[in-house]
Amino acid sequence: MKNMQELLARKSKLTIAMRMIDRKASFETEEGRVYAQTLVKLVMIEMQIEAQEK
């Protein structure tokens, strides 16, 4: 399992990327798919952070 600092750094980078991606892009477009993939990665990292905090 990754340590907390690595997870927080990755979360920060993904959060910045999420701000630059169009949230309203259709999932039929590349940007829409990238947004969905980034969102899934961000949620997974948040779950890992929560698991380590317990």
Backbone as JSON, one array per atom type, in Angstrom:
{
  "sequence": "MKNMQELLARKSKLTIAMRMIDRKASFETEEGRVYAQTLVKLVMIEMQIEAQEK",
  "N": [[0.84, -1.18, 0.0], [0.49, 2.23, -0.72], [2.26, 5.0, 0.73], [1.02, 7.67, 2.87], [1.82, 10.28, 2.07], [2.46, 10.0, -0.65], [-0.06, 9.31, -1.66], [-1.55, 11.63, -1.05], [-0.18, 13.5, -2.63], [-0.68, 12.5, -5.18], [-3.46, 12.73, -5.2], [-3.72, 15.49, -5.14], [-2.63, 16.23, -7.64], [-4.44, 14.96, -9.38], [-6.76, 16.31, -8.69], [-6.19, 18.87, -9.62], [-6.03, 18.3, -12.34], [-8.68, 17.58, -12.8], [-9.95, 20.01, -12.62], [-9.24, 21.22, -14.99], [-10.44, 19.8, -16.97], [-13.32, 19.49, -19.01], [-16.32, 19.32, -17.42], [-18.82, 18.86, -18.39], [-18.58, 17.47, -20.69], [-19.46, 15.13, -23.18], [-19.7, 11.6, -22.69], [-19.14, 10.25, -24.9], [-17.1, 11.47, -26.13], [-13.53, 11.96, -26.26], [-12.57, 13.62, -24.24], [-14.61, 13.44, -22.35], [-14.42, 10.76, -21.61], [-11.86, 10.76, -20.49], [-12.3, 12.45, -18.33], [-14.09, 10.88, -16.79], [-12.43, 8.66, -16.21], [-10.42, 9.91, -14.73], [-11.89, 10.82, -12.56], [-12.66, 8.39, -11.39], [-10.13, 7.39, -10.62], [-9.45, 9.34, -8.74], [-11.42, 8.96, -6.77], [-10.74, 6.37, -5.95], [-8.23, 6.81, -4.8], [-8.94, 8.5, -2.71], [-10.42, 6.68, -1.2], [-8.37, 4.92, -0.43], [-6.86, 6.64, 1.16], [-8.68, 7.16, 3.24], [-8.88, 4.56, 4.28], [-6.32, 4.19, 5.3], [-6.29, 6.08, 7.29], [-7.89, 5.01, 9.24]],
  "CA": [[0.0, 0.0, 0.0], [1.27, 3.46, -0.83], [2.21, 5.79, 1.96], [0.07, 8.78, 2.87], [2.33, 11.42, 1.3], [2.3, 9.69, -2.07], [-1.48, 9.38, -1.97], [-1.98, 13.02, -1.02], [0.4, 14.16, -3.79], [-1.43, 12.05, -6.36], [-4.8, 13.32, -5.11], [-3.58, 16.9, -5.51], [-2.43, 16.29, -9.09], [-5.69, 14.6, -10.04], [-7.72, 17.39, -8.46], [-5.83, 19.94, -10.56], [-6.42, 17.83, -13.68], [-10.13, 17.61, -12.87], [-10.37, 21.4, -12.84], [-8.95, 21.62, -16.36], [-11.25, 18.98, -17.88], [-14.71, 19.92, -19.13], [-17.21, 18.43, -16.67], [-20.04, 18.61, -19.14], [-18.25, 16.79, -21.94], [-20.16, 13.87, -23.4], [-18.85, 10.41, -22.52], [-18.83, 9.75, -26.24], [-15.9, 12.16, -26.59], [-12.3, 11.6, -25.54], [-12.49, 14.41, -23.01], [-15.57, 12.87, -21.42], [-13.85, 9.51, -21.09], [-10.73, 11.12, -19.62], [-12.9, 12.98, -17.1], [-14.61, 9.75, -16.02], [-11.3, 7.88, -15.72], [-9.76, 10.7, -13.69], [-12.78, 10.81, -11.41], [-12.54, 7.06, -10.77], [-8.83, 7.35, -9.95], [-9.52, 10.22, -7.59], [-12.22, 8.28, -5.75], [-9.96, 5.24, -5.43], [-7.19, 7.35, -3.93], [-9.61, 8.96, -1.49], [-10.75, 5.49, -0.42], [-7.14, 4.43, 0.17], [-6.5, 7.57, 2.23], [-9.59, 6.89, 4.35], [-8.52, 3.26, 4.86], [-5.09, 4.36, 6.08], [-6.58, 6.9, 8.45], [-8.6, 4.21, 10.24]],
  "C": [[0.89, 1.24, 0.0], [1.19, 4.24, 0.48], [1.35, 7.03, 1.77], [0.55, 9.95, 2.03], [2.19, 11.2, -0.19], [0.84, 9.81, -2.5], [-1.98, 10.82, -2.01], [-1.43, 13.8, -2.22], [-0.36, 13.78, -5.05], [-2.83, 12.65, -6.38], [-4.75, 14.78, -5.55], [-3.44, 17.06, -7.02], [-3.72, 15.97, -9.85], [-6.75, 15.67, -9.86], [-7.45, 18.55, -9.4], [-6.26, 19.55, -11.97], [-7.93, 17.9, -13.85], [-10.64, 19.03, -13.14], [-10.18, 21.83, -14.29], [-9.79, 20.87, -17.38], [-12.69, 19.48, -17.86], [-15.63, 18.9, -18.46], [-18.44, 18.04, -17.46], [-19.79, 17.92, -20.47], [-18.99, 15.46, -22.01], [-19.19, 12.7, -23.22], [-18.52, 9.78, -23.86], [-17.59, 10.43, -26.81], [-14.7, 11.71, -25.75], [-12.21, 12.35, -24.22], [-13.45, 13.89, -21.95], [-15.06, 11.59, -20.79], [-12.69, 9.79, -20.15], [-11.25, 11.65, -18.29], [-13.39, 11.83, -16.21], [-13.48, 8.92, -15.43], [-10.59, 8.6, -14.59], [-10.6, 10.71, -12.42], [-12.69, 9.47, -10.66], [-11.22, 6.94, -10.02], [-8.84, 8.18, -8.68], [-10.31, 9.58, -6.45], [-11.45, 7.12, -5.13], [-8.88, 5.72, -4.46], [-7.8, 7.84, -2.63], [-10.0, 7.79, -0.6], [-9.52, 4.91, 0.26], [-6.7, 5.33, 1.33], [-7.38, 7.31, 3.45], [-9.25, 5.58, 5.04], [-7.27, 3.39, 5.73], [-5.32, 5.17, 7.33], [-7.25, 6.11, 9.56], [-7.67, 3.34, 11.02]]
}
